[in-house]
Amino acid sequence: MSERLSIVIPKKLKQRLDGLKDRMHLDQSSLIRNLLNVAIEEKEKEFAIQEFQKGRITLGEAVLLANTDYWTLLDILHDRGIPANIDIEDQLKEIQQVKEKKYKKFIN
């Protein structure tokens, strides 16, 4: 189900949007949906990584918050030089969450 959303953007941004729309041969709505999806995915990951780095959430919670899978998140952490230090309590929490199938959508 879709919902209508109205926004007001600066003229320069609209010009850039129009240029990209023409180069990609997309209609405006499709392009904006695509851009929003990419931006939201990136923001979800960034926020999850920040919260994980601050120790506010576990790695498993970061996976859920980032709406990704363990391997992708671990790769991002590795690429950024962020240690994925997981103590025994966190490991036990993760095992329990796997048992409760909280990560089911990320497991093939």
C-alpha positions as CSV (number, residue, x, y, z in Angstrom):
1,M,0.0,0.0,0.0
2,S,1.3,3.4,-0.9
3,E,0.8,6.8,0.7
4,R,1.1,10.2,-0.8
5,L,3.8,12.5,0.6
6,S,4.3,16.2,-0.2
7,I,7.6,18.0,0.3
8,V,9.0,21.4,-0.5
9,I,12.6,21.4,-1.7
10,P,15.0,24.1,-2.7
11,K,15.2,25.0,-6.4
12,K,18.8,23.9,-6.8
13,L,17.9,20.5,-5.3
14,K,15.0,20.2,-7.7
15,Q,17.3,21.0,-10.6
16,R,19.7,18.3,-9.5
17,L,16.8,15.9,-9.2
18,D,15.6,16.7,-12.7
19,G,19.1,16.2,-14.1
20,L,19.4,12.8,-12.4
21,K,15.9,11.8,-13.5
22,D,16.7,12.5,-17.1
23,R,20.1,10.7,-17.0
24,M,18.6,7.6,-15.4
25,H,15.5,7.7,-17.6
26,L,13.1,7.5,-14.6
27,D,10.0,9.4,-13.7
28,Q,10.3,11.7,-10.7
29,S,8.3,9.5,-8.3
30,S,10.4,6.4,-9.1
31,L,13.6,8.3,-8.7
32,I,12.6,9.8,-5.4
33,R,11.4,6.5,-4.0
34,N,14.7,4.9,-5.0
35,L,16.7,7.7,-3.5
36,L,14.7,7.6,-0.2
37,N,15.1,3.9,0.0
38,V,18.9,4.1,-0.4
39,A,19.2,7.0,2.1
40,I,17.0,5.3,4.7
41,E,19.0,2.1,4.4
42,E,22.2,4.0,4.9
43,K,20.8,6.0,7.9
44,E,19.6,2.8,9.5
45,K,23.1,1.3,9.3
46,E,24.8,4.5,10.5
47,F,22.5,4.9,13.5
48,A,22.9,1.2,14.4
49,I,26.7,1.4,14.2
50,Q,26.7,4.6,16.4
51,E,24.6,3.0,19.0
52,F,26.7,-0.2,18.9
53,Q,29.9,1.8,19.2
54,K,28.5,3.6,22.2
55,G,27.7,0.3,23.8
56,R,24.0,1.1,24.0
57,I,23.0,-2.0,22.0
58,T,24.4,-5.4,21.3
59,L,25.6,-6.6,17.9
60,G,22.4,-8.5,17.3
61,E,20.3,-5.5,18.2
62,A,22.5,-3.4,15.8
63,V,21.7,-6.0,13.0
64,L,18.0,-5.6,13.6
65,L,18.2,-1.8,13.8
66,A,20.3,-1.6,10.7
67,N,17.8,-3.9,8.9
68,T,20.7,-6.0,7.6
69,D,22.4,-9.3,8.3
70,Y,25.3,-10.2,10.6
71,W,27.8,-10.6,7.9
72,T,27.1,-7.2,6.2
73,L,27.2,-5.4,9.5
74,L,30.4,-7.2,10.5
75,D,32.0,-6.3,7.2
76,I,31.1,-2.6,7.7
77,L,32.5,-2.6,11.2
78,H,35.7,-4.3,10.0
79,D,36.1,-1.8,7.1
80,R,35.8,1.1,9.6
81,G,38.1,-0.5,12.1
82,I,35.4,-0.8,14.7
83,P,35.9,-3.8,17.0
84,A,33.0,-6.1,17.4
85,N,33.9,-7.0,20.9
86,I,31.3,-9.3,22.2
87,D,31.4,-10.4,25.8
88,I,29.9,-13.7,27.1
89,E,26.7,-11.9,28.3
90,D,26.2,-10.5,24.8
91,Q,26.9,-13.9,23.2
92,L,24.2,-15.5,25.5
93,K,21.7,-12.8,24.6
94,E,22.4,-13.4,20.9
95,I,22.0,-17.1,21.3
96,Q,18.7,-16.6,23.0
97,Q,17.5,-14.2,20.3
98,V,18.4,-16.8,17.6
99,K,16.5,-19.4,19.5
100,E,13.5,-17.0,19.6
101,K,13.9,-16.6,15.8
102,K,14.3,-12.8,16.0
103,Y,16.8,-12.9,13.2
104,K,14.7,-15.2,11.0
105,K,14.4,-12.8,8.1
106,F,18.2,-12.6,7.8
107,I,18.8,-16.3,7.7
108,N,18.2,-18.2,4.4
